[in-house]
Amino acid sequence: MELNQIAARIHRFLEEEFPNDSVELTGDTDLLDQWFIDSLGITETIIFLEGAFEIEISRADINGSNFQNIASLSEFVARRLSA
């Protein structure tokens, strides 16, 4: 799966599950400071990623580097898919 396809699926999920009219969601939008309301959002995103992309996410993977924005999250998923 191409990186832009991964990013598009993540983008669509985030906009549908966590609508935020005050912030435009782009590949660089800070997901932790500008988009997620609480840790439940991260948990729901992990469940989505594991199901949609058939990957496993460990506790160590849940960090600010991987979950910073759609671009970093897409790169993380792409690495998991190629492993």
FENHU-V664767 format. One record per residue. N is the residue number from 1. OMEGA is omega in radians with two decimals (NA if undefined). Layout:
# FENHU-V664767
n->N omega->OMEGA
n->N omega->OMEGA
This chain:
# FENHU-V664767
n->1 omega->-3.12
n->2 omega->-3.13
n->3 omega->-3.14
n->4 omega->3.07
n->5 omega->3.09
n->6 omega->-3.13
n->7 omega->-3.14
n->8 omega->3.12
n->9 omega->3.11
n->10 omega->3.13
n->11 omega->-3.14
n->12 omega->3.12
n->13 omega->-3.09
n->14 omega->3.13
n->15 omega->-3.14
n->16 omega->-3.05
n->17 omega->-3.08
n->18 omega->-3.12
n->19 omega->-3.13
n->20 omega->-3.08
n->21 omega->-3.08
n->22 omega->-3.12
n->23 omega->3.05
n->24 omega->-3.14
n->25 omega->3.08
n->26 omega->3.11
n->27 omega->-3.09
n->28 omega->3.14
n->29 omega->-3.14
n->30 omega->-3.05
n->31 omega->-3.09
n->32 omega->-3.10
n->33 omega->-3.04
n->34 omega->-2.99
n->35 omega->-3.10
n->36 omega->3.09
n->37 omega->-3.10
n->38 omega->-3.10
n->39 omega->3.09
n->40 omega->3.09
n->41 omega->3.10
n->42 omega->3.13
n->43 omega->3.12
n->44 omega->3.10
n->45 omega->3.10
n->46 omega->3.12
n->47 omega->3.10
n->48 omega->-3.09
n->49 omega->-3.14
n->50 omega->-3.14
n->51 omega->-3.06
n->52 omega->-3.06
n->53 omega->3.13
n->54 omega->3.09
n->55 omega->3.04
n->56 omega->3.13
n->57 omega->3.14
n->58 omega->3.12
n->59 omega->-3.13
n->60 omega->3.14
n->61 omega->-3.06
n->62 omega->-3.10
n->63 omega->-3.10
n->64 omega->3.13
n->65 omega->-3.12
n->66 omega->-3.05
n->67 omega->-3.10
n->68 omega->-3.12
n->69 omega->-3.12
n->70 omega->-3.14
n->71 omega->-3.12
n->72 omega->3.11
n->73 omega->3.11
n->74 omega->3.11
n->75 omega->3.08
n->76 omega->3.13
n->77 omega->3.14
n->78 omega->3.10
n->79 omega->3.12
n->80 omega->-3.14
n->81 omega->-3.12
n->82 omega->-3.12
n->83 omega->NA
